[in-house]
Amino acid sequence: MDERGNWEKCATLIGHPEHIRALALSPDGKRLASISITPPQKRQERTVLLWDVDTGKQIAQLPPTTLKRRGYRSTDAGIAFSPDGDIIAGGFWNEIVFWDATDGKTLMTIPQSEENQRPITLCFSPCGQYLAAGAWWKGGLKKTSICLWEVATGKKIATFWGHTTDVQCFTFSQDGTLLVSGGYDGVIYLWDLKPYL
């Protein structure tokens, strides 16, 4: 902020071709992860970059997976850091990807079922052992899914059905036993995770 109380731009980060779809800051605020996906009219490409916030320099380009099949809103994406900052999760059309946040290597790719095609709302549990992924609505579905994944194995622990359209946001209780979801349908659900952990 300058002497007149106006905010000043700290840095300009250049590296994406266009259409930045998702951003996430590491818990310590030192790294930024970003995703861009070019639109379907062009050759659809994903670019996932990791930045140093202090210097504004690109640290790494994370290896993206390629779109095997396009579909409605296949340019949507979500991204999140684990609480310890060691893992980055990316949610794309038909898959969730885990990357190592230090060297950028792909740790795991989890294919998604027809009901979970757009898992772009992501949130790690406070312990970092679980990832909640909320889908966005797809034609023909009466309800959209929320899946709870074990980060170490990629195993789906539970699926919750409630929202009638896009799952927009999550938060976990501090002890990780309660998941709260908010939807585009204007409804908030509280999910008891104790039976699954």
ChimeraX attribute file (.defattr): number of C-alpha atoms within 10 A of each C-alpha:
attribute: neighborCount
match mode: 1-to-1
recipient: residues
	/A:1	9
	/A:2	7
	/A:3	6
	/A:4	6
	/A:5	7
	/A:6	8
	/A:7	9
	/A:8	8
	/A:9	7
	/A:10	11
	/A:11	11
	/A:12	8
	/A:13	13
	/A:14	10
	/A:15	14
	/A:16	16
	/A:17	12
	/A:18	13
	/A:19	14
	/A:20	18
	/A:21	16
	/A:22	19
	/A:23	18
	/A:24	18
	/A:25	18
	/A:26	20
	/A:27	15
	/A:28	9
	/A:29	12
	/A:30	13
	/A:31	23
	/A:32	20
	/A:33	27
	/A:34	23
	/A:35	24
	/A:36	22
	/A:37	23
	/A:38	18
	/A:39	16
	/A:40	14
	/A:41	6
	/A:42	7
	/A:43	9
	/A:44	14
	/A:45	16
	/A:46	25
	/A:47	20
	/A:48	23
	/A:49	21
	/A:50	24
	/A:51	20
	/A:52	16
	/A:53	19
	/A:54	11
	/A:55	13
	/A:56	15
	/A:57	16
	/A:58	17
	/A:59	18
	/A:60	17
	/A:61	17
	/A:62	22
	/A:63	15
	/A:64	17
	/A:65	16
	/A:66	9
	/A:67	16
	/A:68	7
	/A:69	8
	/A:70	12
	/A:71	12
	/A:72	12
	/A:73	14
	/A:74	18
	/A:75	22
	/A:76	20
	/A:77	25
	/A:78	23
	/A:79	25
	/A:80	27
	/A:81	26
	/A:82	23
	/A:83	18
	/A:84	12
	/A:85	19
	/A:86	16
	/A:87	22
	/A:88	25
	/A:89	29
	/A:90	27
	/A:91	27
	/A:92	26
	/A:93	25
	/A:94	22
	/A:95	19
	/A:96	25
	/A:97	20
	/A:98	24
	/A:99	21
	/A:100	16
	/A:101	22
	/A:102	14
	/A:103	13
	/A:104	20
	/A:105	15
	/A:106	18
	/A:107	15
	/A:108	16
	/A:109	16
	/A:110	16
	/A:111	15
	/A:112	16
	/A:113	10
	/A:114	10
	/A:115	19
	/A:116	23
	/A:117	24
	/A:118	32
	/A:119	29
	/A:120	29
	/A:121	24
	/A:122	26
	/A:123	25
	/A:124	26
	/A:125	23
	/A:126	18
	/A:127	12
	/A:128	19
	/A:129	16
	/A:130	23
	/A:131	22
	/A:132	24
	/A:133	28
	/A:134	31
	/A:135	25
	/A:136	26
	/A:137	22
	/A:138	18
	/A:139	7
	/A:140	7
	/A:141	12
	/A:142	12
	/A:143	18
	/A:144	24
	/A:145	25
	/A:146	24
	/A:147	19
	/A:148	24
	/A:149	20
	/A:150	17
	/A:151	21
	/A:152	12
	/A:153	11
	/A:154	18
	/A:155	12
	/A:156	15
	/A:157	14
	/A:158	15
	/A:159	15
	/A:160	13
	/A:161	12
	/A:162	16
	/A:163	26
	/A:164	18
	/A:165	20
	/A:166	22
	/A:167	28
	/A:168	18
	/A:169	17
	/A:170	21
	/A:171	18
	/A:172	19
	/A:173	11
	/A:174	11
	/A:175	9
	/A:176	19
	/A:177	16
	/A:178	16
	/A:179	19
	/A:180	14
	/A:181	22
	/A:182	18
	/A:183	20
	/A:184	15
	/A:185	12
	/A:186	11
	/A:187	13
	/A:188	16
	/A:189	14
	/A:190	13
	/A:191	13
	/A:192	12
	/A:193	15
	/A:194	9
	/A:195	7
	/A:196	9
	/A:197	11
